[in-house]
Structures are given as structure tokens and as C-alpha cells.
């Protein structure tokens, strides 16, 4: 069972992964009220179980509550790859310096978990794997041993993450592993995992 982004983000937060505050809206008026509650520019994001929402016009920036209402009115009811949009997530806009990818799934061939990271965040990871597989750093995780610190560090080195950000990255990777195991998931991914201009590392989109 796939779950919506806002549901995945709630589970991430419970596992100690930093996520921006967000509010679900089912009407344009609700979106306006939620944007006013946040009190800053927001992103209005369609909640549908498909990728490519941005390209389809399902993710829009709004600088004020009135604009958030207008954007929500445009997004709600639209169809993205055949799926109607009934809900939008209103979340604060953030200043992004860098977009990364972090995910964990099952490698059936090795019968182990595999955690993957890439500096090519914000892109379709399947496309990255097809066109530039060397851009994805992989660490196999023995379910009996769990995710080790040296493996997280190897991922950080592989994506050329600056050392001052390692502690934040370690917490997020450990949280994602916990989320994956405790939820009995087949896939957990953060795309993108961002570095803000203030050097904060956080998940701004999630899939489970």
C-alpha cells in the first residue's frame, strides 16, 4: 500500500527526521487559512499517489494567503496521470541550497536491505539510475546487524556532503532506517532531502 506524502512525512517526524510544518487542505478556503497560519510564503502540493506532480502543475509557490487560495483552486480537482486531486498539502517554502536523495528498500538478490543516497536529489531516481548509475551510492544493510555508523558515513562521503552536516545526515539516515523497519515497509525514500541556506538538512518530500 502506497501512502500519501503528508502521511509519510508524519511518520518521518515520529522517527526523528526533520520535516517542515504542513497542513492538509481540501478546499481553497482551507488552503488560505493554513497559509495564513504559517505566516510566510508557502508551497501548495497536490496529494496524489504518482510522481511528476511538479511537471503536471500540481506543485505551486504562493507568496501570501490569497495566492495560496488561488493556487489551491487550480490544483484541487485537476487530474494528474489519471488521478483526481482531492487534497493539497500547504507547507512553508524554504531556501534550498542543495537537493539530495536518500532511500531504503529491499535488494532481493542479496536478501539484504539497501540504503541509497545521491547528490542528484529532486530528480526521478529511476531515471538517474538508468542514465547515471554511478551517481547513486549504495550500502547493503544486514537486517541482523542493522544500519551502522560507518555505512552512513560512507554514504555522506559518496555524495560529497560537507563534514559539518554529517551529524544531521546521520540522524536522518538512522531515522529513515527506523521508519523502514518499524513500519514493515518495502520502500522509504526522501526526495528531495535538502540543505537549506542556513545549513539545515531536512526532508521536504517523502514516499512510503
C-alpha positions in Angstrom: 0.0 0.0 0.0 1.4 3.4 -1.0 0.6 6.3 1.3 0.4 10.0 0.6 3.3 12.4 1.1 1.7 14.1 4.1 1.2 10.7 5.8 4.8 9.7 5.1 6.0 13.0 6.4 4.2 12.5 9.7 5.8 9.1 10.1 9.2 10.6 9.3 8.7 13.2 12.0 7.8 10.5 14.6 11.1 8.8 13.7 13.1 12.0 14.4 13.5 13.2 10.8 13.2 17.0 10.5 10.3 17.9 8.2 8.7 21.3 7.6 5.3 22.0 9.2 2.5 21.2 6.9 -1.3 21.3 6.8 -3.8 19.4 4.7 -6.5 21.3 2.9 -9.5 20.0 0.9 -10.8 23.4 -0.2 -9.2 26.6 -1.4 -10.5 28.4 1.7 -8.8 25.9 3.9 -5.6 26.5 2.0 -5.8 30.2 2.5 -6.4 29.7 6.3 -3.5 27.3 6.5 -1.2 29.7 4.6 -2.2 32.5 7.0 -1.4 30.2 9.9 2.1 29.6 8.6 2.6 33.3 8.1 5.1 33.1 5.2 5.4 32.1 1.6 4.1 28.5 1.1 4.2 25.7 -1.4 0.8 24.1 -2.3 1.3 20.5 -3.3 -1.2 18.0 -4.8 -1.6 14.8 -2.8 -1.8 12.0 -5.4 0.0 8.7 -5.5 2.0 9.3 -8.6 5.3 11.0 -9.4 5.8 14.0 -11.7 3.4 16.3 -9.8 5.6 19.4 -10.4 5.7 18.9 -14.2 2.0 18.4 -14.2 1.3 21.7 -12.4 0.5 20.1 -9.1 3.1 22.0 -7.0 2.9 25.7 -6.9 4.5 28.5 -4.9 2.3 31.1 -3.2 3.7 34.3 -1.6 0.6 35.1 0.5 -2.7 33.5 1.7 -4.7 34.9 -1.2 -2.3 33.4 -3.7 -2.4 30.1 -1.8 -6.2 30.1 -2.2 -5.8 30.7 -5.9 -3.2 28.0 -6.4 -5.2 25.5 -4.4 -8.3 26.3 -6.5 -6.2 25.5 -9.6 -4.8 22.2 -8.2 -7.9 20.8 -6.5 -9.9 18.8 -8.9 -7.2 18.5 -11.6 -6.2 15.1 -12.9 -2.5 14.0 -12.7 -1.8 10.9 -14.7 -5.5 10.0 -14.4 -5.8 10.5 -10.7 -8.0 13.3 -9.3 -6.6 15.7 -6.7 -8.8 15.9 -3.6 -6.3 17.2 -1.1 -3.3 19.6 -1.1 -0.5 20.0 1.4 0.3 23.6 2.4 3.9 23.8 3.7 6.4 26.6 4.2 8.6 27.5 1.3 12.3 27.0 2.1 15.5 28.4 0.6 17.2 25.4 -0.9 20.9 25.3 -1.4 21.2 21.6 -2.4 18.8 18.7 -3.2 19.8 15.2 -2.2 18.2 11.8 -2.3 18.1 9.2 0.4 16.1 5.9 0.3 16.0 2.4 1.6 14.4 -0.7 0.0 15.0 -4.5 -0.3 17.7 -5.9 -2.5 16.1 -9.3 -3.3 19.2 -10.6 -5.0 21.4 -10.2 -1.9 18.5 -10.7 0.6 19.5 -7.6 2.4 18.2 -4.1 2.8 19.9 -1.5 0.6 20.2 2.2 1.5 20.9 4.5 -1.3 22.0 8.2 -1.5 22.6 10.5 -4.3 23.6 14.1 -4.9 21.1 14.2 -7.7 18.1 14.8 -5.5 14.8 16.2 -6.8 15.0 14.0 -9.8 13.3 10.7 -10.7 15.8 8.3 -9.1 14.9 5.6 -11.6 16.0 7.9 -14.4 19.2 8.7 -12.5 19.9 5.0 -12.2 19.3 4.5 -15.9 21.4 7.3 -17.2 24.0 7.8 -14.5 24.1 4.8 -12.1 27.4 5.9 -10.6 25.6 8.9 -9.1 23.8 6.6 -6.7 25.8 5.4 -3.7 24.7 2.1 -2.2 25.2 0.4 1.1 23.8 -3.1 1.8 22.4 -3.4 5.3 22.3 -6.8 7.1 18.9 -7.0 8.9 20.5 -8.8 11.8 23.2 -6.1 12.3 21.2 -3.0 11.3 22.5 0.2 9.8 26.0 1.0 11.1 27.5 4.5 11.5 30.4 3.7 9.1 27.8 2.9 6.4 26.1 6.3 6.9 29.5 8.0 6.8 30.3 6.2 3.5 27.0 7.5 2.0 27.9 11.0 3.2 31.4 10.8 1.6 29.9 9.3 -1.6 27.5 12.3 -2.1 30.3 14.8 -1.1 28.3 16.1 1.8 30.3 18.7 3.8 31.6 17.3 7.0 29.8 19.9 9.3 26.5 18.4 8.0 27.3 14.8 8.8 25.7 14.8 12.3 22.4 15.9 10.8 22.7 13.4 8.0 23.5 10.6 10.4 20.3 11.3 12.5 18.2 11.4 9.3 19.6 8.2 7.9 19.1 6.4 11.2 15.6 7.8 11.4 14.8 6.6 7.9 16.1 3.1 8.7 14.0 3.0 11.9 10.9 4.2 10.0 11.5 1.5 7.3 11.9 -1.4 9.9 9.1 -0.3 12.3 6.6 0.3 9.5 7.4 -3.0 7.8 7.8 -1.0 4.6 9.2 -2.2 1.3 10.4 1.3 0.4 11.0 4.6 2.2 12.6 7.5 0.4 13.2 11.2 0.9 13.4 13.0 -2.4 14.5 15.7 -2.0 16.4 15.7 1.2 17.5 19.3 1.2 20.3 21.5 2.6 18.9 25.0 3.3 20.8 28.2 3.0 21.1 28.1 6.8 22.7 24.7 6.6 19.8 22.8 7.9 19.2 19.3 6.5 15.6 18.2 6.2 13.1 16.1 4.3 10.7 18.1 2.2 9.1 15.2 0.3 8.7 11.6 1.2 7.4 8.3 -0.3 6.5 5.1 1.5 
